[in-house]
């Protein structure tokens, strides 16, 4: 059991990866732009963080958030 961060995890292959890892017992943090899809996916061992990784400043903030909120062990 570990922690998995999935960028673009609200749709397609990223979503499938997030769901699969959650089924294996991992804690999953999904990053994505679609708040609606992310919130629909969140629950149980899957958390959602809305983010636009095309912004370098926002990317730095997300990394800080992940590290300080103990998403990554």
PDB file of N, CA, C and O in Angstrom:
ATOM      1  N   UNK A   1       0.858  -1.180   0.000  1.00  0.00           N
ATOM      2  CA  UNK A   1       0.000   0.000   0.000  1.00  0.00           C
ATOM      3  C   UNK A   1       0.892   1.228   0.000  1.00  0.00           C
ATOM      4  O   UNK A   1       1.803   1.344   0.820  1.00  0.00           O
ATOM      5  N   UNK A   2       0.629   2.148  -0.924  1.00  0.00           N
ATOM      6  CA  UNK A   2       1.432   3.345  -1.030  1.00  0.00           C
ATOM      7  C   UNK A   2       0.575   4.538  -1.383  1.00  0.00           C
ATOM      8  O   UNK A   2      -0.652   4.499  -1.294  1.00  0.00           O
ATOM      9  N   UNK A   3       1.240   5.585  -1.781  1.00  0.00           N
ATOM     10  CA  UNK A   3       0.581   6.809  -2.213  1.00  0.00           C
ATOM     11  C   UNK A   3       0.908   7.014  -3.682  1.00  0.00           C
ATOM     12  O   UNK A   3       2.072   6.960  -4.079  1.00  0.00           O
ATOM     13  N   UNK A   4      -0.120   7.249  -4.490  1.00  0.00           N
ATOM     14  CA  UNK A   4       0.049   7.437  -5.923  1.00  0.00           C
ATOM     15  C   UNK A   4      -0.542   8.789  -6.295  1.00  0.00           C
ATOM     16  O   UNK A   4      -1.673   9.099  -5.920  1.00  0.00           O
ATOM     17  N   UNK A   5       0.225   9.602  -7.036  1.00  0.00           N
ATOM     18  CA  UNK A   5      -0.260  10.873  -7.547  1.00  0.00           C
ATOM     19  C   UNK A   5      -0.452  10.713  -9.051  1.00  0.00           C
ATOM     20  O   UNK A   5       0.482  10.344  -9.763  1.00  0.00           O
ATOM     21  N   UNK A   6      -1.669  10.991  -9.535  1.00  0.00           N
ATOM     22  CA  UNK A   6      -1.989  10.814 -10.943  1.00  0.00           C
ATOM     23  C   UNK A   6      -2.375  12.162 -11.536  1.00  0.00           C
ATOM     24  O   UNK A   6      -3.406  12.735 -11.182  1.00  0.00           O
ATOM     25  N   UNK A   7      -1.546  12.659 -12.432  1.00  0.00           N
ATOM     26  CA  UNK A   7      -1.847  13.900 -13.142  1.00  0.00           C
ATOM     27  C   UNK A   7      -2.733  13.557 -14.334  1.00  0.00           C
ATOM     28  O   UNK A   7      -2.433  12.635 -15.092  1.00  0.00           O
ATOM     29  N   UNK A   8      -3.819  14.297 -14.497  1.00  0.00           N
ATOM     30  CA  UNK A   8      -4.748  13.990 -15.579  1.00  0.00           C
ATOM     31  C   UNK A   8      -5.563  12.747 -15.265  1.00  0.00           C
ATOM     32  O   UNK A   8      -5.904  11.977 -16.163  1.00  0.00           O
ATOM     33  N   UNK A   9      -5.872  12.553 -14.000  1.00  0.00           N
ATOM     34  CA  UNK A   9      -6.539  11.331 -13.567  1.00  0.00           C
ATOM     35  C   UNK A   9      -8.046  11.371 -13.567  1.00  0.00           C
ATOM     36  O   UNK A   9      -8.676  10.459 -13.031  1.00  0.00           O
ATOM     37  N   UNK A  10      -8.654  12.394 -14.148  1.00  0.00           N
ATOM     38  CA  UNK A  10     -10.116  12.472 -14.126  1.00  0.00           C
ATOM     39  C   UNK A  10     -10.755  11.858 -15.362  1.00  0.00           C
ATOM     40  O   UNK A  10     -11.981  11.783 -15.452  1.00  0.00           O
ATOM     41  N   UNK A  11      -9.934  11.415 -16.319  1.00  0.00           N
ATOM     42  CA  UNK A  11     -10.471  10.934 -17.582  1.00  0.00           C
ATOM     43  C   UNK A  11      -9.517   9.911 -18.197  1.00  0.00           C
ATOM     44  O   UNK A  11      -8.320   9.926 -17.913  1.00  0.00           O
ATOM     45  N   UNK A  12     -10.034   9.050 -19.013  1.00  0.00           N
ATOM     46  CA  UNK A  12      -9.224   8.147 -19.815  1.00  0.00           C
ATOM     47  C   UNK A  12      -8.312   7.232 -19.018  1.00  0.00           C
ATOM     48  O   UNK A  12      -8.704   6.672 -17.994  1.00  0.00           O
ATOM     49  N   UNK A  13      -7.071   7.090 -19.517  1.00  0.00           N
ATOM     50  CA  UNK A  13      -6.106   6.178 -18.902  1.00  0.00           C
ATOM     51  C   UNK A  13      -5.734   6.592 -17.487  1.00  0.00           C
ATOM     52  O   UNK A  13      -5.519   5.737 -16.629  1.00  0.00           O
ATOM     53  N   UNK A  14      -5.656   7.899 -17.233  1.00  0.00           N
ATOM     54  CA  UNK A  14      -5.341   8.370 -15.886  1.00  0.00           C
ATOM     55  C   UNK A  14      -6.410   7.972 -14.889  1.00  0.00           C
ATOM     56  O   UNK A  14      -6.103   7.584 -13.761  1.00  0.00           O
ATOM     57  N   UNK A  15      -7.649   8.066 -15.296  1.00  0.00           N
ATOM     58  CA  UNK A  15      -8.775   7.672 -14.434  1.00  0.00           C
ATOM     59  C   UNK A  15      -8.714   6.172 -14.152  1.00  0.00           C
ATOM     60  O   UNK A  15      -8.892   5.739 -13.013  1.00  0.00           O
ATOM     61  N   UNK A  16      -8.462   5.388 -15.193  1.00  0.00           N
ATOM     62  CA  UNK A  16      -8.363   3.938 -15.027  1.00  0.00           C
ATOM     63  C   UNK A  16      -7.218   3.584 -14.075  1.00  0.00           C
ATOM     64  O   UNK A  16      -7.358   2.696 -13.234  1.00  0.00           O
ATOM     65  N   UNK A  17      -6.094   4.274 -14.209  1.00  0.00           N
ATOM     66  CA  UNK A  17      -4.958   4.038 -13.318  1.00  0.00           C
ATOM     67  C   UNK A  17      -5.329   4.369 -11.874  1.00  0.00           C
ATOM     68  O   UNK A  17      -5.039   3.595 -10.961  1.00  0.00           O
ATOM     69  N   UNK A  18      -5.970   5.518 -11.670  1.00  0.00           N
ATOM     70  CA  UNK A  18      -6.365   5.933 -10.319  1.00  0.00           C
ATOM     71  C   UNK A  18      -7.311   4.910  -9.686  1.00  0.00           C
ATOM     72  O   UNK A  18      -7.129   4.528  -8.530  1.00  0.00           O
ATOM     73  N   UNK A  19      -8.310   4.470 -10.435  1.00  0.00           N
ATOM     74  CA  UNK A  19      -9.269   3.496  -9.912  1.00  0.00           C
ATOM     75  C   UNK A  19      -8.592   2.156  -9.624  1.00  0.00           C
ATOM     76  O   UNK A  19      -8.868   1.525  -8.603  1.00  0.00           O
ATOM     77  N   UNK A  20      -7.716   1.729 -10.515  1.00  0.00           N
ATOM     78  CA  UNK A  20      -7.020   0.463 -10.320  1.00  0.00           C
ATOM     79  C   UNK A  20      -6.130   0.468  -9.093  1.00  0.00           C
ATOM     80  O   UNK A  20      -6.115  -0.490  -8.320  1.00  0.00           O
ATOM     81  N   UNK A  21      -5.381   1.562  -8.914  1.00  0.00           N
ATOM     82  CA  UNK A  21      -4.498   1.644  -7.747  1.00  0.00           C
ATOM     83  C   UNK A  21      -5.297   1.741  -6.454  1.00  0.00           C
ATOM     84  O   UNK A  21      -4.885   1.186  -5.435  1.00  0.00           O
ATOM     85  N   UNK A  22      -6.432   2.435  -6.475  1.00  0.00           N
ATOM     86  CA  UNK A  22      -7.291   2.514  -5.289  1.00  0.00           C
ATOM     87  C   UNK A  22      -7.828   1.127  -4.939  1.00  0.00           C
ATOM     88  O   UNK A  22      -7.910   0.769  -3.764  1.00  0.00           O
ATOM     89  N   UNK A  23      -8.192   0.347  -5.958  1.00  0.00           N
ATOM     90  CA  UNK A  23      -8.676  -1.017  -5.719  1.00  0.00           C
ATOM     91  C   UNK A  23      -7.603  -1.885  -5.089  1.00  0.00           C
ATOM     92  O   UNK A  23      -7.920  -2.802  -4.332  1.00  0.00           O
ATOM     93  N   UNK A  24      -6.334  -1.611  -5.388  1.00  0.00           N
ATOM     94  CA  UNK A  24      -5.215  -2.364  -4.816  1.00  0.00           C
ATOM     95  C   UNK A  24      -4.922  -1.957  -3.375  1.00  0.00           C
ATOM     96  O   UNK A  24      -4.144  -2.613  -2.682  1.00  0.00           O
ATOM     97  N   UNK A  25      -5.548  -0.876  -2.935  1.00  0.00           N
ATOM     98  CA  UNK A  25      -5.354  -0.434  -1.558  1.00  0.00           C
ATOM     99  C   UNK A  25      -4.464   0.779  -1.401  1.00  0.00           C
ATOM    100  O   UNK A  25      -4.176   1.191  -0.278  1.00  0.00           O
ATOM    101  N   UNK A  26      -4.019   1.364  -2.513  1.00  0.00           N
ATOM    102  CA  UNK A  26      -3.197   2.568  -2.434  1.00  0.00           C
ATOM    103  C   UNK A  26      -4.055   3.795  -2.170  1.00  0.00           C
ATOM    104  O   UNK A  26      -5.225   3.842  -2.548  1.00  0.00           O
ATOM    105  N   UNK A  27      -3.461   4.787  -1.516  1.00  0.00           N
ATOM    106  CA  UNK A  27      -4.088   6.113  -1.433  1.00  0.00           C
ATOM    107  C   UNK A  27      -3.740   6.826  -2.731  1.00  0.00           C
ATOM    108  O   UNK A  27      -2.586   6.800  -3.157  1.00  0.00           O
ATOM    109  N   UNK A  28      -4.716   7.459  -3.363  1.00  0.00           N
ATOM    110  CA  UNK A  28      -4.523   8.074  -4.665  1.00  0.00           C
ATOM    111  C   UNK A  28      -4.902   9.549  -4.594  1.00  0.00           C
ATOM    112  O   UNK A  28      -5.963   9.907  -4.081  1.00  0.00           O
ATOM    113  N   UNK A  29      -4.022  10.397  -5.114  1.00  0.00           N
ATOM    114  CA  UNK A  29      -4.308  11.820  -5.254  1.00  0.00           C
ATOM    115  C   UNK A  29      -4.382  12.112  -6.743  1.00  0.00           C
ATOM    116  O   UNK A  29      -3.389  11.983  -7.459  1.00  0.00           O
ATOM    117  N   UNK A  30      -5.558  12.504  -7.204  1.00  0.00           N
ATOM    118  CA  UNK A  30      -5.787  12.803  -8.612  1.00  0.00           C
ATOM    119  C   UNK A  30      -5.686  14.313  -8.821  1.00  0.00           C
ATOM    120  O   UNK A  30      -6.338  15.091  -8.124  1.00  0.00           O
ATOM    121  N   UNK A  31      -4.863  14.717  -9.786  1.00  0.00           N
ATOM    122  CA  UNK A  31      -4.727  16.119 -10.165  1.00  0.00           C
ATOM    123  C   UNK A  31      -5.430  16.309 -11.502  1.00  0.00           C
ATOM    124  O   UNK A  31      -5.266  15.496 -12.412  1.00  0.00           O
ATOM    125  N   UNK A  32      -6.208  17.371 -11.624  1.00  0.00           N
ATOM    126  CA  UNK A  32      -6.889  17.617 -12.895  1.00  0.00           C
ATOM    127  C   UNK A  32      -7.561  18.974 -12.934  1.00  0.00           C
ATOM    128  O   UNK A  32      -7.720  19.648 -11.916  1.00  0.00           O
ATOM    129  N   UNK A  33      -7.947  19.351 -14.132  1.00  0.00           N
ATOM    130  CA  UNK A  33      -8.597  20.655 -14.312  1.00  0.00           C
ATOM    131  C   UNK A  33     -10.106  20.601 -14.132  1.00  0.00           C
ATOM    132  O   UNK A  33     -10.717  21.602 -13.758  1.00  0.00           O
ATOM    133  N   UNK A  34     -10.718  19.448 -14.393  1.00  0.00           N
ATOM    134  CA  UNK A  34     -12.173  19.337 -14.333  1.00  0.00           C
ATOM    135  C   UNK A  34     -12.632  19.052 -12.909  1.00  0.00           C
ATOM    136  O   UNK A  34     -12.569  17.918 -12.434  1.00  0.00           O
ATOM    137  N   UNK A  35     -13.090  20.096 -12.246  1.00  0.00           N
ATOM    138  CA  UNK A  35     -13.568  19.947 -10.870  1.00  0.00           C
ATOM    139  C   UNK A  35     -14.750  18.973 -10.821  1.00  0.00           C
ATOM    140  O   UNK A  35     -14.844  18.163  -9.898  1.00  0.00           O
ATOM    141  N   UNK A  36     -15.627  19.044 -11.783  1.00  0.00           N
ATOM    142  CA  UNK A  36     -16.815  18.188 -11.811  1.00  0.00           C
ATOM    143  C   UNK A  36     -16.424  16.701 -11.892  1.00  0.00           C
ATOM    144  O   UNK A  36     -16.917  15.886 -11.112  1.00  0.00           O
ATOM    145  N   UNK A  37     -15.545  16.357 -12.827  1.00  0.00           N
ATOM    146  CA  UNK A  37     -15.126  14.950 -12.962  1.00  0.00           C
ATOM    147  C   UNK A  37     -14.297  14.501 -11.763  1.00  0.00           C
ATOM    148  O   UNK A  37     -14.419  13.365 -11.304  1.00  0.00           O
ATOM    149  N   UNK A  38     -13.455  15.400 -11.260  1.00  0.00           N
ATOM    150  CA  UNK A  38     -12.616  15.051 -10.113  1.00  0.00           C
ATOM    151  C   UNK A  38     -13.417  14.785  -8.860  1.00  0.00           C
ATOM    152  O   UNK A  38     -13.154  13.822  -8.140  1.00  0.00           O
ATOM    153  N   UNK A  39     -14.390  15.631  -8.599  1.00  0.00           N
ATOM    154  CA  UNK A  39     -15.214  15.455  -7.411  1.00  0.00           C
ATOM    155  C   UNK A  39     -16.098  14.215  -7.532  1.00  0.00           C
ATOM    156  O   UNK A  39     -16.413  13.576  -6.528  1.00  0.00           O
ATOM    157  N   UNK A  40     -16.501  13.870  -8.765  1.00  0.00           N
ATOM    158  CA  UNK A  40     -17.287  12.651  -8.971  1.00  0.00           C
ATOM    159  C   UNK A  40     -16.439  11.409  -8.713  1.00  0.00           C
ATOM    160  O   UNK A  40     -16.962  10.379  -8.289  1.00  0.00           O
ATOM    161  N   UNK A  41     -15.141  11.501  -8.964  1.00  0.00           N
ATOM    162  CA  UNK A  41     -14.224  10.378  -8.782  1.00  0.00           C
ATOM    163  C   UNK A  41     -13.769  10.243  -7.329  1.00  0.00           C
ATOM    164  O   UNK A  41     -13.492   9.138  -6.861  1.00  0.00           O
ATOM    165  N   UNK A  42     -13.694  11.351  -6.630  1.00  0.00           N
ATOM    166  CA  UNK A  42     -13.151  11.368  -5.262  1.00  0.00           C
ATOM    167  C   UNK A  42     -14.047  10.607  -4.297  1.00  0.00           C
ATOM    168  O   UNK A  42     -15.267  10.544  -4.444  1.00  0.00           O
ATOM    169  N   UNK A  43     -13.390  10.043  -3.320  1.00  0.00           N
ATOM    170  CA  UNK A  43     -14.099   9.310  -2.282  1.00  0.00           C
ATOM    171  C   UNK A  43     -13.280   8.106  -1.877  1.00  0.00           C
ATOM    172  O   UNK A  43     -12.484   7.599  -2.668  1.00  0.00           O
ATOM    173  N   UNK A  44     -13.461   7.651  -0.676  1.00  0.00           N
ATOM    174  CA  UNK A  44     -12.684   6.512  -0.211  1.00  0.00           C
ATOM    175  C   UNK A  44     -11.208   6.846  -0.184  1.00  0.00           C
ATOM    176  O   UNK A  44     -10.789   7.781   0.497  1.00  0.00           O
ATOM    177  N   UNK A  45     -10.427   6.091  -0.917  1.00  0.00           N
ATOM    178  CA  UNK A  45      -8.978   6.309  -0.914  1.00  0.00           C
ATOM    179  C   UNK A  45      -8.518   7.227  -2.039  1.00  0.00           C
ATOM    180  O   UNK A  45      -7.315   7.392  -2.244  1.00  0.00           O
ATOM    181  N   UNK A  46      -9.461   7.832  -2.777  1.00  0.00           N
ATOM    182  CA  UNK A  46      -9.112   8.756  -3.865  1.00  0.00           C
ATOM    183  C   UNK A  46      -9.459  10.182  -3.456  1.00  0.00           C
ATOM    184  O   UNK A  46     -10.604  10.488  -3.125  1.00  0.00           O
ATOM    185  N   UNK A  47      -8.447  11.046  -3.485  1.00  0.00           N
ATOM    186  CA  UNK A  47      -8.647  12.473  -3.219  1.00  0.00           C
ATOM    187  C   UNK A  47      -8.425  13.230  -4.529  1.00  0.00           C
ATOM    188  O   UNK A  47      -7.675  12.772  -5.391  1.00  0.00           O
ATOM    189  N   UNK A  48      -9.068  14.375  -4.677  1.00  0.00           N
ATOM    190  CA  UNK A  48      -8.938  15.189  -5.889  1.00  0.00           C
ATOM    191  C   UNK A  48      -8.421  16.558  -5.536  1.00  0.00           C
ATOM    192  O   UNK A  48      -8.841  17.162  -4.550  1.00  0.00           O
ATOM    193  N   UNK A  49      -7.497  17.049  -6.355  1.00  0.00           N
ATOM    194  CA  UNK A  49      -6.964  18.391  -6.205  1.00  0.00           C
ATOM    195  C   UNK A  49      -7.069  19.099  -7.552  1.00  0.00           C
ATOM    196  O   UNK A  49      -6.374  18.727  -8.498  1.00  0.00           O
ATOM    197  N   UNK A  50      -7.936  20.123  -7.654  1.00  0.00           N
ATOM    198  CA  UNK A  50      -8.073  20.835  -8.930  1.00  0.00           C
ATOM    199  C   UNK A  50      -6.829  21.667  -9.200  1.00  0.00           C
ATOM    200  O   UNK A  50      -6.377  22.418  -8.336  1.00  0.00           O
ATOM    201  N   UNK A  51      -6.277  21.533 -10.401  1.00  0.00           N
ATOM    202  CA  UNK A  51      -5.039  22.235 -10.731  1.00  0.00           C
ATOM    203  C   UNK A  51      -4.876  22.336 -12.245  1.00  0.00           C
ATOM    204  O   UNK A  51      -5.295  21.455 -12.996  1.00  0.00           O
ATOM    205  N   UNK A  52      -4.258  23.429 -12.666  1.00  0.00           N
ATOM    206  CA  UNK A  52      -3.882  23.617 -14.064  1.00  0.00           C
ATOM    207  C   UNK A  52      -2.357  23.598 -14.109  1.00  0.00           C
ATOM    208  O   UNK A  52      -1.707  24.594 -13.794  1.00  0.00           O
ATOM    209  N   UNK A  53      -1.795  22.464 -14.500  1.00  0.00           N
ATOM    210  CA  UNK A  53      -0.342  22.303 -14.470  1.00  0.00           C
ATOM    211  C   UNK A  53       0.378  23.033 -15.598  1.00  0.00           C
ATOM    212  O   UNK A  53       1.602  22.947 -15.699  1.00  0.00           O
ATOM    213  N   UNK A  54      -0.357  23.750 -16.451  1.00  0.00           N
ATOM    214  CA  UNK A  54       0.308  24.554 -17.475  1.00  0.00           C
ATOM    215  C   UNK A  54       0.888  25.832 -16.866  1.00  0.00           C
ATOM    216  O   UNK A  54       1.688  26.516 -17.504  1.00  0.00           O
ATOM    217  N   UNK A  55       0.488  26.154 -15.637  1.00  0.00           N
ATOM    218  CA  UNK A  55       1.012  27.308 -14.920  1.00  0.00           C
ATOM    219  C   UNK A  55       2.134  26.858 -13.986  1.00  0.00           C
ATOM    220  O   UNK A  55       1.902  26.059 -13.079  1.00  0.00           O
ATOM    221  N   UNK A  56       3.335  27.361 -14.201  1.00  0.00           N
ATOM    222  CA  UNK A  56       4.471  26.974 -13.377  1.00  0.00           C
ATOM    223  C   UNK A  56       4.243  27.360 -11.911  1.00  0.00           C
ATOM    224  O   UNK A  56       4.580  26.593 -11.010  1.00  0.00           O
ATOM    225  N   UNK A  57       3.680  28.530 -11.674  1.00  0.00           N
ATOM    226  CA  UNK A  57       3.426  28.972 -10.303  1.00  0.00           C
ATOM    227  C   UNK A  57       2.437  28.036  -9.614  1.00  0.00           C
ATOM    228  O   UNK A  57       2.625  27.672  -8.453  1.00  0.00           O
ATOM    229  N   UNK A  58       1.391  27.653 -10.326  1.00  0.00           N
ATOM    230  CA  UNK A  58       0.398  26.753  -9.745  1.00  0.00           C
ATOM    231  C   UNK A  58       0.999  25.364  -9.511  1.00  0.00           C
ATOM    232  O   UNK A  58       0.670  24.700  -8.528  1.00  0.00           O
ATOM    233  N   UNK A  59       1.866  24.934 -10.401  1.00  0.00           N
ATOM    234  CA  UNK A  59       2.538  23.641 -10.235  1.00  0.00           C
ATOM    235  C   UNK A  59       3.373  23.630  -8.963  1.00  0.00           C
ATOM    236  O   UNK A  59       3.355  22.651  -8.217  1.00  0.00           O
ATOM    237  N   UNK A  60       4.103  24.710  -8.711  1.00  0.00           N
ATOM    238  CA  UNK A  60       4.896  24.801  -7.478  1.00  0.00           C
ATOM    239  C   UNK A  60       4.006  24.731  -6.244  1.00  0.00           C
ATOM    240  O   UNK A  60       4.338  24.063  -5.265  1.00  0.00           O
ATOM    241  N   UNK A  61       2.875  25.425  -6.298  1.00  0.00           N
ATOM    242  CA  UNK A  61       1.944  25.415  -5.167  1.00  0.00           C
ATOM    243  C   UNK A  61       1.400  24.010  -4.917  1.00  0.00           C
ATOM    244  O   UNK A  61       1.252  23.594  -3.768  1.00  0.00           O
ATOM    245  N   UNK A  62       1.106  23.288  -5.981  1.00  0.00           N
ATOM    246  CA  UNK A  62       0.582  21.937  -5.847  1.00  0.00           C
ATOM    247  C   UNK A  62       1.626  21.022  -5.217  1.00  0.00           C
ATOM    248  O   UNK A  62       1.299  20.217  -4.345  1.00  0.00           O
ATOM    249  N   UNK A  63       2.861  21.139  -5.647  1.00  0.00           N
ATOM    250  CA  UNK A  63       3.928  20.316  -5.075  1.00  0.00           C
ATOM    251  C   UNK A  63       4.067  20.600  -3.586  1.00  0.00           C
ATOM    252  O   UNK A  63       4.188  19.672  -2.786  1.00  0.00           O
ATOM    253  N   UNK A  64       4.050  21.869  -3.212  1.00  0.00           N
ATOM    254  CA  UNK A  64       4.116  22.229  -1.791  1.00  0.00           C
ATOM    255  C   UNK A  64       2.942  21.638  -1.026  1.00  0.00           C
ATOM    256  O   UNK A  64       3.115  21.095   0.065  1.00  0.00           O
ATOM    257  N   UNK A  65       1.752  21.742  -1.598  1.00  0.00           N
ATOM    258  CA  UNK A  65       0.546  21.211  -0.956  1.00  0.00           C
ATOM    259  C   UNK A  65       0.674  19.704  -0.737  1.00  0.00           C
ATOM    260  O   UNK A  65       0.381  19.202   0.348  1.00  0.00           O
ATOM    261  N   UNK A  66       1.112  18.989  -1.768  1.00  0.00           N
ATOM    262  CA  UNK A  66       1.256  17.536  -1.661  1.00  0.00           C
ATOM    263  C   UNK A  66       2.223  17.177  -0.544  1.00  0.00           C
ATOM    264  O   UNK A  66       1.947  16.279   0.252  1.00  0.00           O
ATOM    265  N   UNK A  67       3.339  17.864  -0.478  1.00  0.00           N
ATOM    266  CA  UNK A  67       4.348  17.547   0.527  1.00  0.00           C
ATOM    267  C   UNK A  67       3.917  17.948   1.935  1.00  0.00           C
ATOM    268  O   UNK A  67       4.191  17.222   2.891  1.00  0.00           O
ATOM    269  N   UNK A  68       3.255  19.081   2.077  1.00  0.00           N
ATOM    270  CA  UNK A  68       2.891  19.547   3.416  1.00  0.00           C
ATOM    271  C   UNK A  68       1.621  18.899   3.953  1.00  0.00           C
ATOM    272  O   UNK A  68       1.432  18.835   5.167  1.00  0.00           O
ATOM    273  N   UNK A  69       0.766  18.427   3.090  1.00  0.00           N
ATOM    274  CA  UNK A  69      -0.487  17.806   3.537  1.00  0.00           C
ATOM    275  C   UNK A  69      -0.331  16.308   3.741  1.00  0.00           C
ATOM    276  O   UNK A  69      -1.323  15.599   3.913  1.00  0.00           O
ATOM    277  N   UNK A  70       0.895  15.824   3.723  1.00  0.00           N
ATOM    278  CA  UNK A  70       1.194  14.421   3.977  1.00  0.00           C
ATOM    279  C   UNK A  70       0.545  13.462   2.978  1.00  0.00           C
ATOM    280  O   UNK A  70       0.223  12.326   3.324  1.00  0.00           O
ATOM    281  N   UNK A  71       0.355  13.921   1.740  1.00  0.00           N
ATOM    282  CA  UNK A  71      -0.124  13.009   0.703  1.00  0.00           C
ATOM    283  C   UNK A  71       0.993  12.045   0.344  1.00  0.00           C
ATOM    284  O   UNK A  71       0.738  10.895  -0.014  1.00  0.00           O
ATOM    285  N   UNK A  72       2.232  12.515   0.441  1.00  0.00           N
ATOM    286  CA  UNK A  72       3.371  11.683   0.104  1.00  0.00           C
ATOM    287  C   UNK A  72       4.122  11.344   1.383  1.00  0.00           C
ATOM    288  O   UNK A  72       4.465  12.228   2.168  1.00  0.00           O
ATOM    289  N   UNK A  73       4.367  10.088   1.581  1.00  0.00           N
ATOM    290  CA  UNK A  73       5.030   9.638   2.800  1.00  0.00           C
ATOM    291  C   UNK A  73       6.529   9.555   2.583  1.00  0.00           C
ATOM    292  O   UNK A  73       7.267   9.192   3.499  1.00  0.00           O
TER     293      UNK A  73
END
